Amino acid sequence: MMRRRWSKDSETDSSSSLYQLRPDCASNVPDTKFKIKVGRTLSVRKWQAAFTQQGNLHIASVLSRIQRGGVHPAIRNEVWEFLLGCFDPDSTFDERDHIRNTRSMSPMQNAVC
């Protein structure tokens, strides 16, 4: 994903970057050739539309958009939980809430998911 280099004019030039870097880390970050493709990134609206009323995810409907344009930062954590296999796409909202609550109670047992 794109990143923002810390500079005085970084606030004015937000079209070429997304994330701020600490000044002490900016010199160690290599340039990226990745360019955001406007309209191809998986948006919050498209992500929410991929779920049924029970909470089942139609993963096939979002995979190509993720591969082509990436994921909007606001939903990145939730999307990665599905991509890493932490949640089954056929799980419901309640099942995922139960898994999250279980993970928060025993963080050392579930280091990855």
N, C-alpha and C positions, 0 to 999 in steps of 0.2 A: 504494500500500500504506500501511498505517497506520504511524505512527511514534510514538516515545516522546519526550515532552518531558522534559528533564532537570529533575528536582526531587527533593526529599528523600522525598516520598511516592510517587515513580514506581515504586519497587520493590514497594510494597504494592498498587498498582493496575495490575497487568499485564494485566487483562482488556480494557482499552480501548486498549492500544498494543503495538507490537512492537519498535520500534527506539529506541535511545537517541540523543539528539542532544547534541553538545558544547554546553556552556553558552554559549559565544560565538556559536553559530549559532542557538540556539533562538528568538531574537527575530525572525529573518528568515524563518522558515518559516510559510507560510500554513496555516490550518486546512484540513483535508480533510473532504469529505463522504462519503468512502469508508468503508464499514463491512464488517468481516469477516463473511461469512456462514458460520456454523459448519456443518460438514459438506459444504460446497460447494467448498472449496479443494482443489486437486489435491494429494493427500498423497503421501508417499514410497511407501507401499504400493501405491496405485493407479498411480503412475508406473511402478514396477517390474513390475506386473502387465500393463502395456500392451506389454511386450516379449516376443518369441518367444524360444525357447532359443538361436537363432543371434544374436539381438540386433536383429532388425527391429522397428521401432516401429509399432504400430497408432495412428497419430496421430489418426484420427477418433474414437477412443474417449476421448481426453483433451481434445480441443479445446473441447468444450462446457463441461467442468468448468473449464478455464482461463478461458474467457470469462465464466462466471458468478461464479466465486469466487476466481480468481487462483491463484497457485502458492505452495506451502510454501517458506519461505526455504532450507531444506536442499537443495532440488533446483533452485532458481531458475536457477543458471548452466547446468546441463545442459539444462534445458527451453528456455532462450533460444537455445542453440546450434542446436536444431532449428527453433525459430520464425523465426530469422534466416536460415535456409538454410545454415548452416555444415555441417550433416550432413543427408544424405538419410535419410528415415525407413526406406528399404529397406536401409540400410547395416548391416553387422554390427558386433559389438563390436570385432573385430580391425581392421576398416577404420577405425573411429573412433579407436582407439588409435594407429594408424599416422598418421592426420591430426593428432592432437594432438602426437605426437612430432615430426612435420615442422614444425608451427607453432612448437613450443618451440625448435627449432634455428634458425629464421629468423623472428624476431618482427617485423621491419620489413617483410617482404614480405606478411604476412598481418595487417594492422592490425585488421581487423574480425573476420574469422573465423579 
